[in-house]
Amino acid sequence: MKKKALIIRYENLHGEKQTFENKKTVLVGGCFDLIHFGHLKFLEKAKEQGDFLIVALESDEFIKKHKKKLPIHRQSERAEILANLNMVDMILLLPLFVSGKDYFDLVKLISPQVVAVTSGDPQIKNKKKQVEEIGGRLVKVIPLIKRFSTRRIINIFDI
Protein backbone atom coordinates (compact mmCIF):
# COMPACT_ATOMS: atom_id res chain seq x y z
CA MET A 1 0.00 0.00 0.00
CA LYS A 2 1.31 3.45 -0.98
CA LYS A 3 1.97 5.84 1.84
CA LYS A 4 0.18 9.16 1.91
CA ALA A 5 1.70 11.97 -0.14
CA LEU A 6 3.78 14.64 1.53
CA ILE A 7 2.01 17.98 2.14
CA ILE A 8 4.29 21.00 2.45
CA ARG A 9 3.99 24.77 2.40
CA TYR A 10 5.62 26.59 -0.51
CA GLU A 11 7.93 28.49 1.85
CA ASN A 12 9.30 25.14 3.11
CA LEU A 13 10.00 23.66 -0.32
CA HIS A 14 13.78 24.28 -0.16
CA GLY A 15 14.07 21.82 2.72
CA GLU A 16 12.20 19.10 0.83
CA LYS A 17 13.95 19.25 -2.57
CA GLN A 18 16.02 16.14 -1.81
CA THR A 19 12.73 14.19 -1.82
CA PHE A 20 12.45 14.51 -5.60
CA GLU A 21 15.87 15.75 -6.75
CA ASN A 22 16.95 12.58 -8.57
CA LYS A 23 13.51 11.65 -9.92
CA LYS A 24 11.73 12.52 -13.15
CA THR A 25 9.45 15.16 -11.68
CA VAL A 26 6.06 16.15 -13.07
CA LEU A 27 4.38 19.37 -11.93
CA VAL A 28 0.67 20.12 -12.16
CA GLY A 29 -1.30 22.92 -10.63
CA GLY A 30 -4.87 23.75 -9.80
CA CYS A 31 -7.61 24.20 -7.23
CA PHE A 32 -8.98 20.62 -7.06
CA ASP A 33 -11.90 21.81 -4.96
CA LEU A 34 -14.32 18.95 -5.65
CA ILE A 35 -12.34 15.96 -6.92
CA HIS A 36 -14.16 14.45 -9.90
CA PHE A 37 -13.54 12.01 -12.76
CA GLY A 38 -11.79 14.65 -14.87
CA HIS A 39 -9.33 15.35 -12.05
CA LEU A 40 -8.60 11.64 -11.59
CA LYS A 41 -7.93 11.07 -15.31
CA PHE A 42 -5.74 14.18 -15.43
CA LEU A 43 -3.67 13.15 -12.40
CA GLU A 44 -3.30 9.56 -13.65
CA LYS A 45 -2.05 10.71 -17.07
CA ALA A 46 0.23 13.31 -15.49
CA LYS A 47 1.81 10.66 -13.24
CA GLU A 48 2.52 8.51 -16.32
CA GLN A 49 4.90 11.24 -17.51
CA GLY A 50 7.41 10.69 -14.70
CA ASP A 51 8.30 9.21 -11.33
CA PHE A 52 7.24 11.94 -8.90
CA LEU A 53 4.02 13.95 -9.21
CA ILE A 54 3.85 17.32 -7.46
CA VAL A 55 0.52 19.14 -7.22
CA ALA A 56 0.84 22.90 -6.74
CA LEU A 57 -2.41 23.57 -4.88
CA GLU A 58 -3.91 27.03 -5.18
CA SER A 59 -4.91 28.95 -2.07
CA ASP A 60 -8.43 29.70 -0.89
CA GLU A 61 -7.75 33.35 -1.70
CA PHE A 62 -6.93 32.40 -5.30
CA ILE A 63 -10.29 30.64 -5.66
CA LYS A 64 -12.14 33.65 -4.22
CA LYS A 65 -10.26 36.13 -6.42
CA HIS A 66 -9.98 34.27 -9.73
CA LYS A 67 -12.90 31.85 -9.67
CA LYS A 68 -15.19 34.41 -8.03
CA LYS A 69 -16.59 31.89 -5.55
CA LEU A 70 -15.89 30.52 -2.12
CA PRO A 71 -14.11 27.17 -2.08
CA ILE A 72 -16.15 24.17 -0.93
CA HIS A 73 -13.09 22.75 0.86
CA ARG A 74 -10.33 24.77 2.49
CA GLN A 75 -6.85 24.35 1.03
CA SER A 76 -5.82 22.08 3.92
CA GLU A 77 -8.82 19.82 3.26
CA ARG A 78 -8.17 19.72 -0.50
CA ALA A 79 -4.55 18.81 0.25
CA GLU A 80 -5.60 15.96 2.53
CA ILE A 81 -7.90 14.54 -0.16
CA LEU A 82 -5.15 14.74 -2.79
CA ALA A 83 -2.59 13.22 -0.42
CA ASN A 84 -4.66 10.04 -0.32
CA LEU A 85 -4.67 9.54 -4.10
CA ASN A 86 -2.15 6.89 -5.18
CA MET A 87 -0.70 8.87 -8.07
CA VAL A 88 0.14 12.00 -6.04
CA ASP A 89 3.55 12.15 -4.34
CA MET A 90 3.62 15.72 -2.98
CA ILE A 91 1.17 18.55 -2.50
CA LEU A 92 2.63 22.03 -2.40
CA LEU A 93 0.39 24.52 -0.56
CA LEU A 94 0.66 27.77 -2.48
CA PRO A 95 0.16 31.22 -1.03
CA LEU A 96 -1.78 33.72 -3.16
CA PHE A 97 0.55 34.41 -6.07
CA VAL A 98 0.15 37.89 -7.55
CA SER A 99 2.11 37.61 -10.79
CA GLY A 100 3.39 35.30 -13.47
CA LYS A 101 6.83 35.81 -11.96
CA ASP A 102 5.67 34.03 -8.78
CA TYR A 103 4.69 30.98 -10.84
CA PHE A 104 7.93 31.11 -12.79
CA ASP A 105 9.90 31.22 -9.52
CA LEU A 106 7.98 28.09 -8.48
CA VAL A 107 8.88 26.32 -11.73
CA LYS A 108 12.55 27.31 -11.37
CA LEU A 109 12.63 26.09 -7.77
CA ILE A 110 11.09 22.69 -8.55
CA SER A 111 12.76 22.40 -11.95
CA PRO A 112 10.39 19.69 -13.22
CA GLN A 113 11.18 17.73 -16.34
CA VAL A 114 7.48 17.93 -17.25
CA VAL A 115 4.63 20.34 -16.62
CA ALA A 116 1.39 18.49 -17.36
CA VAL A 117 -1.76 20.34 -18.43
CA THR A 118 -5.14 19.73 -20.02
CA SER A 119 -5.47 20.92 -23.59
CA GLY A 120 -7.95 23.58 -22.42
CA ASP A 121 -5.64 25.17 -19.83
CA PRO A 122 -5.99 28.98 -20.11
CA GLN A 123 -2.36 29.45 -18.97
CA ILE A 124 -0.87 26.97 -21.45
CA LYS A 125 1.33 29.53 -23.27
CA ASN A 126 2.80 30.87 -20.02
CA LYS A 127 3.40 27.38 -18.64
CA LYS A 128 5.06 26.24 -21.86
CA LYS A 129 7.40 29.23 -21.88
CA GLN A 130 8.28 28.79 -18.19
CA VAL A 131 9.07 25.07 -18.34
CA GLU A 132 11.03 25.37 -21.59
CA GLU A 133 13.19 28.12 -20.03
CA ILE A 134 14.38 25.61 -17.42
CA GLY A 135 14.91 22.83 -19.96
CA GLY A 136 11.70 20.89 -19.33
CA ARG A 137 8.71 20.29 -21.53
CA LEU A 138 4.99 20.88 -21.42
CA VAL A 139 2.75 17.87 -22.06
CA LYS A 140 -0.98 18.04 -22.76
CA VAL A 141 -2.04 14.83 -21.02
CA ILE A 142 -5.80 14.93 -21.63
CA PRO A 143 -8.34 17.18 -23.31
CA LEU A 144 -10.53 19.29 -21.08
CA ILE A 145 -13.55 17.14 -20.21
CA LYS A 146 -16.27 19.79 -20.06
CA ARG A 147 -18.96 17.61 -18.54
CA PHE A 148 -16.74 17.14 -15.46
CA SER A 149 -16.03 20.43 -13.75
CA THR A 150 -16.33 21.69 -10.22
CA ARG A 151 -18.48 24.60 -11.40
CA ARG A 152 -20.87 22.24 -13.21
CA ILE A 153 -21.17 20.00 -10.14
CA ILE A 154 -21.88 23.01 -7.95
CA ASN A 155 -24.55 24.25 -10.37
CA ILE A 156 -26.23 20.85 -10.73
CA PHE A 157 -26.44 20.29 -6.99
CA ASP A 158 -26.95 23.97 -6.16
CA ILE A 159 -24.14 23.90 -3.61
C-alpha positions as CSV (number, residue, x, y, z in Angstrom):
1,M,0.0,0.0,0.0
2,K,1.3,3.4,-1.0
3,K,2.0,5.8,1.8
4,K,0.2,9.2,1.9
5,A,1.7,12.0,-0.1
6,L,3.8,14.6,1.5
7,I,2.0,18.0,2.1
8,I,4.3,21.0,2.4
9,R,4.0,24.8,2.4
10,Y,5.6,26.6,-0.5
11,E,7.9,28.5,1.8
12,N,9.3,25.1,3.1
13,L,10.0,23.7,-0.3
14,H,13.8,24.3,-0.2
15,G,14.1,21.8,2.7
16,E,12.2,19.1,0.8
17,K,13.9,19.2,-2.6
18,Q,16.0,16.1,-1.8
19,T,12.7,14.2,-1.8
20,F,12.5,14.5,-5.6
21,E,15.9,15.7,-6.8
22,N,16.9,12.6,-8.6
23,K,13.5,11.6,-9.9
24,K,11.7,12.5,-13.2
25,T,9.4,15.2,-11.7
26,V,6.1,16.2,-13.1
27,L,4.4,19.4,-11.9
28,V,0.7,20.1,-12.2
29,G,-1.3,22.9,-10.6
30,G,-4.9,23.8,-9.8
31,C,-7.6,24.2,-7.2
32,F,-9.0,20.6,-7.1
33,D,-11.9,21.8,-5.0
34,L,-14.3,19.0,-5.6
35,I,-12.3,16.0,-6.9
36,H,-14.2,14.5,-9.9
37,F,-13.5,12.0,-12.8
38,G,-11.8,14.7,-14.9
39,H,-9.3,15.4,-12.0
40,L,-8.6,11.6,-11.6
41,K,-7.9,11.1,-15.3
42,F,-5.7,14.2,-15.4
43,L,-3.7,13.1,-12.4
44,E,-3.3,9.6,-13.7
45,K,-2.0,10.7,-17.1
46,A,0.2,13.3,-15.5
47,K,1.8,10.7,-13.2
48,E,2.5,8.5,-16.3
49,Q,4.9,11.2,-17.5
50,G,7.4,10.7,-14.7
51,D,8.3,9.2,-11.3
52,F,7.2,11.9,-8.9
53,L,4.0,14.0,-9.2
54,I,3.8,17.3,-7.5
55,V,0.5,19.1,-7.2
56,A,0.8,22.9,-6.7
57,L,-2.4,23.6,-4.9
58,E,-3.9,27.0,-5.2
59,S,-4.9,29.0,-2.1
60,D,-8.4,29.7,-0.9
61,E,-7.7,33.4,-1.7
62,F,-6.9,32.4,-5.3
63,I,-10.3,30.6,-5.7
64,K,-12.1,33.6,-4.2
65,K,-10.3,36.1,-6.4
66,H,-10.0,34.3,-9.7
67,K,-12.9,31.8,-9.7
68,K,-15.2,34.4,-8.0
69,K,-16.6,31.9,-5.5
70,L,-15.9,30.5,-2.1
71,P,-14.1,27.2,-2.1
72,I,-16.2,24.2,-0.9
73,H,-13.1,22.8,0.9
74,R,-10.3,24.8,2.5
75,Q,-6.8,24.4,1.0
76,S,-5.8,22.1,3.9
77,E,-8.8,19.8,3.3
78,R,-8.2,19.7,-0.5
79,A,-4.5,18.8,0.2
80,E,-5.6,16.0,2.5
81,I,-7.9,14.5,-0.2
82,L,-5.1,14.7,-2.8
83,A,-2.6,13.2,-0.4
84,N,-4.7,10.0,-0.3
85,L,-4.7,9.5,-4.1
86,N,-2.2,6.9,-5.2
87,M,-0.7,8.9,-8.1
88,V,0.1,12.0,-6.0
89,D,3.6,12.2,-4.3
90,M,3.6,15.7,-3.0
91,I,1.2,18.6,-2.5
92,L,2.6,22.0,-2.4
93,L,0.4,24.5,-0.6
94,L,0.7,27.8,-2.5
95,P,0.2,31.2,-1.0
96,L,-1.8,33.7,-3.2
97,F,0.6,34.4,-6.1
98,V,0.2,37.9,-7.5
99,S,2.1,37.6,-10.8
100,G,3.4,35.3,-13.5
101,K,6.8,35.8,-12.0
102,D,5.7,34.0,-8.8
103,Y,4.7,31.0,-10.8
104,F,7.9,31.1,-12.8
105,D,9.9,31.2,-9.5
106,L,8.0,28.1,-8.5
107,V,8.9,26.3,-11.7
108,K,12.5,27.3,-11.4
109,L,12.6,26.1,-7.8
110,I,11.1,22.7,-8.5
111,S,12.8,22.4,-12.0
112,P,10.4,19.7,-13.2
113,Q,11.2,17.7,-16.3
114,V,7.5,17.9,-17.2
115,V,4.6,20.3,-16.6
116,A,1.4,18.5,-17.4
117,V,-1.8,20.3,-18.4
118,T,-5.1,19.7,-20.0
119,S,-5.5,20.9,-23.6
120,G,-7.9,23.6,-22.4
121,D,-5.6,25.2,-19.8
122,P,-6.0,29.0,-20.1
123,Q,-2.4,29.4,-19.0
124,I,-0.9,27.0,-21.4
125,K,1.3,29.5,-23.3
126,N,2.8,30.9,-20.0
127,K,3.4,27.4,-18.6
128,K,5.1,26.2,-21.9
129,K,7.4,29.2,-21.9
130,Q,8.3,28.8,-18.2
131,V,9.1,25.1,-18.3
132,E,11.0,25.4,-21.6
133,E,13.2,28.1,-20.0
134,I,14.4,25.6,-17.4
135,G,14.9,22.8,-20.0
136,G,11.7,20.9,-19.3
137,R,8.7,20.3,-21.5
138,L,5.0,20.9,-21.4
139,V,2.7,17.9,-22.1
140,K,-1.0,18.0,-22.8
141,V,-2.0,14.8,-21.0
142,I,-5.8,14.9,-21.6
143,P,-8.3,17.2,-23.3
144,L,-10.5,19.3,-21.1
145,I,-13.5,17.1,-20.2
146,K,-16.3,19.8,-20.1
147,R,-19.0,17.6,-18.5
148,F,-16.7,17.1,-15.5
149,S,-16.0,20.4,-13.8
150,T,-16.3,21.7,-10.2
151,R,-18.5,24.6,-11.4
152,R,-20.9,22.2,-13.2
153,I,-21.2,20.0,-10.1
154,I,-21.9,23.0,-8.0
155,N,-24.6,24.3,-10.4
156,I,-26.2,20.9,-10.7
157,F,-26.4,20.3,-7.0
158,D,-27.0,24.0,-6.2
159,I,-24.1,23.9,-3.6
